[in-house]
Amino acid sequence: MVSRLWDFWPIIELEQGQSYRFHLTSMDWQHGFSLQPANINIQIVPKYEHVFTLKPNTSGEFSVNRNEYCGIGHHLMIGKIHVVEEGEKGTAAKVVEEQEKSGVAMR
């Protein structure tokens, strides 16, 4: 996942019960990465890669919040992680595609 002014990219879809390694980096400034309720709080610094492992045990949509002020668009910087139940991979991508077609931006 990449952080940049004022975005986390990409929207990520995970399958419940599977283990994932996240690689975080920043393209420009220092950013904060806060994922709740997993209680993960990382300071993302340019030119460094931060790696952690996550095994989601609950399905749903989770927000990646920013906790390090990065400028005028800071309040817009929210990432998304979709966790789907086993065997439902691909559903978040369909939702994003439908929202883009209808003109509703997912942020």
Order of alpha helices (4+ residues) and beta strands (2+ residues): beta-beta-beta-beta-beta-beta-beta-beta-beta-alpha
